[in-house]
Amino acid sequence: MDAQLLAQVCNTPGISGFEEPIQEVVTAALRPCCDEVWRDRIGNVIGLRRATDPRPGERPLRVVLAAHADEIGMMVKSIDGDGFMRFQPVGGLNAQAIVSQRVVIHGQQPIQGVIVPARDGGPPALADMLIDVGRPREEVVRLVTVGDPVSFAQELVQLNDQVYMGRNFDDRLGTYCLLAALQQLPAAQVDVYAVSTVQEEVGVRGMPPAAYAIEPDIGLAIDGSVTWGAHIPKHEYLCALGEGTGIYLMDGLTIGDRRLLRFLFELCERHQIRYQRNIGGGTDASALQRTGRGALATTVGAPTRYMHSTVQLAHVDDIDATVQLLATFLQHAHELEPLIR
């Protein structure tokens, strides 16, 4: 576990549509371990690690690892006569999870604020919440403009020796695992495309252009595997913290390719990587699977408790298992060639 890289990735802001800060971190981390790194028109960062010793006259398989850089947040919608701000959700916000949370408005300068209910009584709805920055209106309008992005202020915390807490493990854990796997990869007989996608939280918008341009043969999205917790019964989800990386059987947008799933399970068994079967929500794998000629695709990722809140939890062993699976997969992905050619 590279705690310094994890903290940098998780503490850098970047809500959907405003991913520039985190994409700069990703670009810097990919340059030393990729042959090429570029950014496409929509904002995806793509790193290419060319195959080692490709066969003469043959195109190596193209394998994509994709993690979305964006996190859920808000956009300033209006500023009232007292300097309080209403906001537009960017991504799937849980009203109960965000009230009383600290936020940062990224205006002319970063401004700290808090989310408060606009009226007393009953559980607040998102439409009934305000951001209070504790400043007079004339100062607020000088520093903040309608349309400015707002991110949650919670930074990475190590709760104990095994468990971390963060506001955006969906999907900054995926970003970390993507970068760590590329940094650990000694060589591969496939062309590896590391893709840090944008705007996944608002409808898987970034991955389709990247998949169209790359034309991958195989693709793994890296995203959180939902696990049970204090308010989620065990029977609703398959994964638990500390039991290994999650491998998606299906989600709301994708049914994992059965051949690819079998290969991943066998790799885990052969290399003693702990894993769990997962059924998830919806990820960049859908665009990998369905763009152009299509690709063998599914999703893997560390189980994450309390997704889409500011107190998401993840286990160190699960994060490490995810990195190990990704690096091992890239070293053996060429073995899937008979299924594709």
C-alpha positions as CSV (number, residue, x, y, z in Angstrom):
1,M,0.0,0.0,0.0
2,D,1.4,3.4,-1.1
3,A,-0.3,5.6,1.6
4,Q,1.1,8.8,0.1
5,L,-0.3,8.1,-3.3
6,L,-3.6,7.0,-1.9
7,A,-3.9,10.3,0.1
8,Q,-3.0,12.4,-2.9
9,V,-5.5,10.7,-5.1
10,C,-8.3,10.8,-2.5
11,N,-7.7,14.4,-1.3
12,T,-7.6,16.0,-4.7
13,P,-11.0,17.5,-5.8
14,G,-12.6,16.7,-9.0
15,I,-16.4,16.4,-9.3
16,S,-18.0,15.3,-12.6
17,G,-17.2,17.8,-15.3
18,F,-14.5,19.5,-13.2
19,E,-11.9,16.7,-13.1
20,E,-8.9,18.8,-14.0
21,P,-7.1,18.7,-10.6
22,I,-7.3,14.9,-10.2
23,Q,-6.5,14.3,-13.9
24,E,-3.2,16.3,-13.4
25,V,-2.3,14.0,-10.5
26,V,-3.1,10.9,-12.7
27,T,-1.1,12.3,-15.6
28,A,2.0,12.9,-13.5
29,A,1.7,9.3,-12.0
30,L,1.3,7.7,-15.4
31,R,4.1,9.4,-17.2
32,P,7.0,7.3,-15.6
33,C,5.3,4.0,-16.3
34,C,3.7,4.6,-19.8
35,D,5.1,5.1,-23.2
36,E,2.6,7.7,-24.1
37,V,0.1,9.8,-22.0
38,W,-2.5,12.1,-23.5
39,R,-5.9,13.7,-22.8
40,D,-8.8,13.4,-25.2
41,R,-11.4,16.0,-26.1
42,I,-13.9,15.1,-23.3
43,G,-11.1,15.1,-20.7
44,N,-10.2,11.4,-20.2
45,V,-6.5,10.8,-19.5
46,I,-5.1,7.8,-21.4
47,G,-1.8,6.2,-20.8
48,L,-0.4,3.6,-23.2
49,R,2.1,0.9,-22.1
50,R,3.1,-0.9,-25.3
51,A,3.5,-4.7,-25.4
52,T,7.0,-6.1,-24.6
53,D,8.4,-8.1,-27.5
54,P,5.3,-8.3,-29.7
55,R,5.1,-10.9,-32.4
56,P,6.4,-9.6,-35.7
57,G,3.6,-8.6,-38.0
58,E,0.8,-9.1,-35.4
59,R,-1.1,-6.5,-33.5
60,P,-0.9,-7.2,-29.7
61,L,-4.2,-7.5,-27.9
62,R,-5.5,-4.1,-26.6
63,V,-6.4,-4.3,-22.9
64,V,-8.1,-1.3,-21.1
65,L,-8.0,-0.7,-17.4
66,A,-10.5,2.1,-16.6
67,A,-11.2,4.0,-13.4
68,H,-13.4,7.1,-13.3
69,A,-11.8,10.2,-11.9
70,D,-14.9,12.1,-11.0
71,E,-16.6,12.2,-7.6
72,I,-20.1,13.3,-6.7
73,G,-20.6,16.9,-5.6
74,M,-22.6,20.0,-6.3
75,M,-22.8,23.1,-8.4
76,V,-23.7,26.6,-7.1
77,K,-27.2,27.3,-8.4
78,S,-28.1,30.6,-6.7
79,I,-27.0,33.0,-4.0
80,D,-29.8,34.6,-1.9
81,G,-29.9,38.0,-0.3
82,D,-28.2,36.8,2.9
83,G,-25.3,35.1,1.1
84,F,-26.7,31.5,1.4
85,M,-26.3,29.3,-1.6
86,R,-28.6,26.8,-3.1
87,F,-27.0,24.0,-5.2
88,Q,-27.6,21.6,-8.0
89,P,-26.5,18.0,-7.3
90,V,-23.8,16.6,-9.6
91,G,-24.2,12.8,-9.4
92,G,-26.2,10.8,-7.0
93,L,-26.3,12.6,-3.6
94,N,-27.9,11.1,-0.5
95,A,-29.8,13.8,1.3
96,Q,-29.5,12.2,4.7
97,A,-25.7,11.7,4.2
98,I,-24.8,15.2,3.3
99,V,-26.6,17.4,5.8
100,S,-24.2,19.1,8.3
101,Q,-21.2,18.2,6.1
102,R,-18.3,20.6,5.4
103,V,-17.8,21.5,1.7
104,V,-15.4,23.6,-0.4
105,I,-16.7,26.0,-3.0
106,H,-14.1,26.3,-5.8
107,G,-14.7,29.9,-6.8
108,Q,-12.2,32.7,-7.2
109,Q,-10.5,31.0,-4.3
110,P,-11.4,27.9,-2.3
111,I,-14.1,28.8,0.3
112,Q,-15.1,26.6,3.2
113,G,-18.8,26.1,4.0
114,V,-21.4,23.8,5.6
115,I,-24.6,22.2,4.3
116,V,-27.6,23.1,6.4
117,P,-31.4,22.5,6.1
118,A,-33.3,25.6,5.0
119,R,-36.1,24.9,7.5
120,D,-36.6,23.0,10.7
121,G,-38.6,19.8,11.1
122,G,-38.5,16.4,9.3
123,P,-35.8,14.8,7.1
124,P,-34.5,17.5,4.7
125,A,-34.7,17.0,0.9
126,L,-31.9,18.2,-1.3
127,A,-34.1,21.1,-2.5
128,D,-34.4,22.3,1.1
129,M,-30.7,22.6,1.8
130,L,-28.4,25.6,1.7
131,I,-24.6,26.1,1.9
132,D,-23.6,28.6,4.6
133,V,-20.1,30.0,4.3
134,G,-20.4,32.5,7.2
135,R,-19.7,35.5,5.0
136,P,-21.8,38.6,4.1
137,R,-23.5,38.5,0.7
138,E,-21.3,41.2,-0.9
139,E,-18.2,39.1,-0.1
140,V,-19.8,35.9,-1.3
141,V,-20.8,37.3,-4.7
142,R,-17.3,38.7,-5.2
143,L,-15.8,35.2,-4.7
144,V,-18.5,32.8,-5.9
145,T,-20.3,32.6,-9.3
146,V,-23.3,30.5,-10.2
147,G,-21.9,27.4,-11.8
148,D,-18.9,27.0,-9.5
149,P,-18.2,23.4,-8.4
150,V,-18.6,22.3,-4.8
151,S,-16.8,19.3,-3.3
152,F,-17.0,17.7,0.1
153,A,-14.2,18.7,2.5
154,Q,-13.7,15.3,4.1
155,E,-10.1,14.1,3.5
156,L,-8.7,10.6,3.8
157,V,-8.5,9.2,7.3
158,Q,-7.0,5.9,8.6
159,L,-9.5,4.6,11.1
160,N,-7.2,1.8,12.2
161,D,-4.5,-0.4,10.9
162,Q,-6.8,-2.1,8.4
163,V,-9.5,0.4,7.4
164,Y,-9.4,3.7,5.7
165,M,-12.3,6.3,5.4
166,G,-12.7,8.7,2.5
167,R,-15.4,10.9,0.8
168,N,-14.8,9.5,-2.7
169,F,-13.6,5.9,-2.6
170,D,-16.2,5.7,-5.5
171,D,-14.0,5.8,-7.5
172,R,-10.7,7.2,-6.2
173,L,-9.9,3.7,-4.8
174,G,-10.2,2.6,-8.5
175,T,-7.9,5.4,-9.5
176,Y,-5.3,4.4,-6.9
177,C,-5.5,0.7,-7.9
178,L,-5.1,1.6,-11.6
179,L,-2.0,3.7,-10.9
180,A,-0.4,1.2,-8.4
181,A,-0.9,-1.7,-10.8
182,L,0.8,0.1,-13.7
183,Q,3.6,1.1,-11.4
184,Q,4.1,-2.5,-10.3
185,L,3.8,-4.0,-13.8
186,P,7.2,-5.4,-14.9
187,A,6.1,-6.3,-18.5
188,A,3.1,-7.4,-20.5
189,Q,2.6,-9.1,-23.9
190,V,-0.5,-6.9,-24.6
191,D,-0.9,-3.2,-25.2
192,V,-2.1,-1.8,-22.0
193,Y,-4.3,1.3,-22.0
194,A,-4.8,2.9,-18.6
195,V,-7.8,5.2,-18.8
196,S,-8.9,7.7,-16.2
197,T,-12.4,8.6,-17.3
198,V,-14.6,11.6,-16.6
199,Q,-18.3,12.0,-15.9
200,E,-19.0,8.4,-15.0
201,E,-21.2,9.5,-12.1
202,V,-23.6,11.4,-14.4
203,G,-24.2,8.6,-16.9
204,V,-21.0,6.9,-18.0
205,R,-20.2,9.8,-20.4
206,G,-16.4,9.7,-20.6
207,M,-15.7,6.0,-21.4
208,P,-17.5,5.7,-24.8
209,P,-15.2,8.2,-26.7
210,A,-12.1,6.5,-25.2
211,A,-13.4,3.1,-26.1
212,Y,-14.3,4.2,-29.6
213,A,-10.8,5.6,-30.1
214,I,-8.9,2.6,-28.6
215,E,-11.0,-0.2,-29.9
216,P,-10.1,-2.6,-27.0
217,D,-10.3,-6.3,-27.2
218,I,-10.6,-6.7,-23.4
219,G,-11.6,-4.2,-20.7
220,L,-11.8,-4.1,-17.0
221,A,-13.5,-1.2,-15.2
222,I,-12.2,-0.6,-11.7
223,D,-14.9,0.5,-9.3
224,G,-16.2,-0.1,-5.8
225,S,-17.9,-3.4,-4.9
226,V,-20.8,-2.5,-2.7
227,T,-20.8,-4.3,0.7
228,W,-23.2,-4.6,3.6
229,G,-22.9,-2.3,6.6
230,A,-24.9,-0.8,9.5
231,H,-27.9,0.1,7.4
232,I,-27.6,-2.5,4.6
233,P,-28.6,-6.1,5.3
234,K,-26.1,-8.8,4.5
235,H,-28.5,-10.6,2.1
236,E,-28.7,-7.6,-0.2
237,Y,-25.0,-7.6,-1.2
238,L,-22.4,-10.3,-1.6
239,C,-19.2,-8.6,-0.5
240,A,-17.7,-7.9,2.9
241,L,-14.7,-5.8,4.0
242,G,-11.5,-7.6,4.4
243,E,-12.5,-10.7,2.3
244,G,-10.7,-9.8,-0.9
245,T,-11.3,-7.9,-4.1
246,G,-14.7,-7.9,-5.7
247,I,-15.3,-9.3,-9.2
248,Y,-18.6,-8.2,-10.8
249,L,-20.8,-11.0,-12.1
250,M,-23.2,-8.4,-13.4
251,D,-24.5,-4.9,-12.6
252,G,-27.3,-2.7,-13.9
253,L,-25.6,-2.0,-17.2
254,T,-23.4,-5.1,-17.9
255,I,-23.4,-8.8,-17.6
256,G,-19.8,-9.8,-17.2
257,D,-18.3,-11.9,-20.0
258,R,-18.4,-15.4,-18.7
259,R,-15.1,-16.4,-20.3
260,L,-13.4,-13.4,-18.8
261,L,-14.9,-14.1,-15.4
262,R,-13.7,-17.7,-15.5
263,F,-10.2,-16.5,-16.4
264,L,-10.2,-14.0,-13.5
265,F,-11.4,-16.6,-11.0
266,E,-8.7,-19.0,-12.2
267,L,-6.0,-16.3,-11.9
268,C,-7.0,-15.6,-8.3
269,E,-7.0,-19.3,-7.4
270,R,-3.6,-19.8,-9.1
271,H,-1.9,-16.8,-7.5
272,Q,-3.7,-17.0,-4.2
273,I,-5.5,-13.6,-4.5
274,R,-8.5,-13.4,-2.3
275,Y,-11.6,-12.4,-4.2
276,Q,-15.4,-12.2,-3.8
277,R,-18.2,-12.4,-6.4
278,N,-20.1,-9.2,-6.6
279,I,-23.3,-7.8,-8.1
280,G,-23.1,-4.1,-8.5
281,G,-24.8,-0.9,-9.8
282,G,-23.4,0.3,-13.2
283,T,-19.8,1.1,-14.3
284,D,-17.6,2.1,-17.3
285,A,-17.6,-1.6,-18.2
286,S,-20.9,-1.1,-20.1
287,A,-19.2,1.3,-22.6
288,L,-16.2,-1.0,-22.9
289,Q,-18.5,-3.9,-23.7
290,R,-20.8,-2.2,-26.2
291,T,-18.7,0.4,-28.1
292,G,-17.6,-0.3,-31.6
293,R,-17.0,-4.1,-32.2
294,G,-17.3,-4.7,-28.4
295,A,-14.9,-6.2,-25.9
296,L,-14.7,-8.9,-23.3
297,A,-15.5,-6.8,-20.2
298,T,-16.4,-6.7,-16.5
299,T,-15.6,-4.8,-13.4
300,V,-13.3,-5.4,-10.4
301,G,-12.7,-3.4,-7.3
302,A,-12.3,-3.2,-3.6
303,P,-15.5,-3.6,-1.5
304,T,-16.6,-0.2,-0.3
305,R,-19.0,0.4,2.6
306,Y,-21.4,3.4,2.5
307,M,-21.0,4.3,-1.1
308,H,-22.1,7.9,-2.1
309,S,-21.6,9.2,1.4
310,T,-18.7,11.2,2.9
311,V,-17.7,8.3,5.2
312,Q,-16.9,5.5,2.8
313,L,-14.9,2.6,4.3
314,A,-12.4,0.2,2.7
315,H,-10.0,-2.4,3.9
316,V,-6.3,-2.3,3.2
317,D,-6.2,-6.0,2.3
318,D,-9.0,-5.6,-0.3
319,I,-7.2,-2.6,-1.9
320,D,-3.9,-4.6,-2.1
321,A,-5.7,-7.6,-3.5
322,T,-7.3,-5.5,-6.3
323,V,-3.8,-4.1,-7.2
324,Q,-2.4,-7.6,-7.3
325,L,-5.2,-8.9,-9.4
326,L,-4.9,-6.1,-12.0
327,A,-1.1,-6.4,-12.3
328,T,-1.4,-10.2,-12.5
329,F,-4.1,-10.0,-15.1
330,L,-2.1,-7.7,-17.3
331,Q,0.8,-10.2,-17.3
332,H,-1.5,-13.0,-18.4
333,A,-4.1,-11.3,-20.5
334,H,-2.4,-12.5,-23.7
335,E,-3.6,-16.0,-22.8
336,L,-7.1,-14.9,-23.7
337,E,-6.1,-14.3,-27.4
338,P,-7.7,-17.6,-28.7
339,L,-11.1,-16.2,-27.5
340,I,-10.7,-13.0,-29.5
341,R,-8.8,-13.6,-32.8
